[in-house]
Amino acid sequence: MVEPTDQDMEIRVRQVASDQRGPLRRAIEDVLSEPEPGIWAGGQQVDTTIVDGEEKPVLQFPYVEYSSSVDSLIQALYEAGLIVPFDWMKWNGSGQTTQLSLADAVRTITAAVRGERFGDGVLLEALKDGSMTRALERLRAALAGDDSLAG
């Protein structure tokens, strides 16, 4: 796979259709204002089973129940084409803690959303540690035309 450049990522944002920009910005705003974007559920005993003649508990695997605003955001991101194919598992993050480039914002969002498919709670942790929040704020500003798409 050829890794997309920063410019490729910025082009993706520019190409978001005008009728998708408003709903996507609203979805971002809803998630950013959400006091509890997700909660852990599961983990409790749901049954018992017999193993080698001994009764053992059957536990439900813990999982995150995301708010409807997070679900709407994920759907809007996919529809806008902003979950971008790149080797997100090998990406080491932007290393930025304050000023995030638009390209790295898209990478951060993609890594968190795709990571959630492989490990429960990845997206919730990214929302709580602020990395996803910074990325969503950067994307929202770019979609609104509040800043330059570059850097």
N, C-alpha and C positions, 0 to 999 in steps of 0.2 A: 504494500500500500504506500502510495506517495503521500507524505505528510503535507497537509495544507499549510501554506504560509500565513503570516499575519495578514497580508493583503487579501488572501483567499477568505479568511474569516471575516474581515471587514466587508468584503463584497457580499457575503451571505447576509449580513445585517442590512446592507443597503437594498438587497433584493427582497426583503420582507414586503409583501404586498401591502398597499395602503389600507385595505380593509381588514388586515390582520394586526396592524400596528396598535390601534386603539384597544382591542380586546387583550392583546398581549401586555400592553402597558398596565391595563386595569388588573390583569391577573398577577402581574409583578407587584403592584401596589397592594393588592389583597393579601398576598403572602407576606410582604414586608410589614404589614400592619397586624398580622395574625399573632396573637399572644402565645398560642400553643399550636404550632404547625403540625405536630404529630405527637402521639403518645404510644408508649410501648404497651403491648397487649400480649396475651398468651403466656406461656411458661408454667401454667398450672397443670396439675394432674387431671387427665380427662378419662382415664380408664385404668384397668390393670390387665396384665397378661401373665401367662404361666411360662416361665423359662426354666428348663431343667427341673421341673417339678416344684419350682418356687414362684410365688406370686411377686410380680414386679410392677412398678407404676409405669403407666404410659403418659408421657408429658407432651403437651403441645409446645411446639417450637415457638419461642418469642418472635414477635414481628411488630412492625410499626403500623399504626392506623393513622394515615395522613388526613388532614383536614380537606374539605372539598376544595378550598382555595389552592392547596398544593396540587391536588389532582388536576384542577383546571389549568394551572400553570404548566404542568408537564404536557398536557394535551396541546396547549397553545404553542409551546416551544417546538414540539414535533411538527405541528401543522405549519409553522413558520419556517421550518427547515433549519432550526438553530440547535438541534442536537446533531453535531457534525461528526462524520466519521474521521477519526484519527486514533492513533495508538494511545488512548487515554490511560491504559493500565501502566504504560511505561513513562508517561508524562510525570514529571517531578514537581508540578505546580509552577506558578510564575515566580515564586520567591518574593513577590511584592506584598507588603502588608498594608500599604496605603493607596498609592496610585496604581491602578490596574489598567493595563491596556485593554482595548475593546476585544482584541483577539484572545488575550488570556482570560477575559471575562467569559467569552463563549466556550473556551476550553474548560474552564472551571465548572461552568454549568453542565456541559456535556459529561465531564468526568463524574460529577455528583449524581446526575440522573441515571447515567449508564451504570455507575457503581451500585446504585440501589437495586438494580436487577440482579446483581450477583451477591449482595450482602445487605441484609436488612439493617436499616439505620444509617447507612452512609449519607443519604440526603439529609436526614434529620441532624446528624452531627455537623454537616457542612452549613446548615442553617444556624445551628447554635454556636458554632465557633466563629461565625462571621464571614467565612470565605465565600459562601453562596450569597450572602447579603450584599457584600461588596460587588460581586459579579452582577447580581440583579440590578443594583443601583446604577452600575456603569452601563448596562444594556438599556435600562429604562431611559437614561439620559440620552443615549445615542438614538433610540427610537423616537424620542420627542424632539430631536434636533437641538437639544440643549448644549451639545458640545460637538467638537470635531469627531468624525469617525476614526481618525487616526490617533494613535498613541494616547 
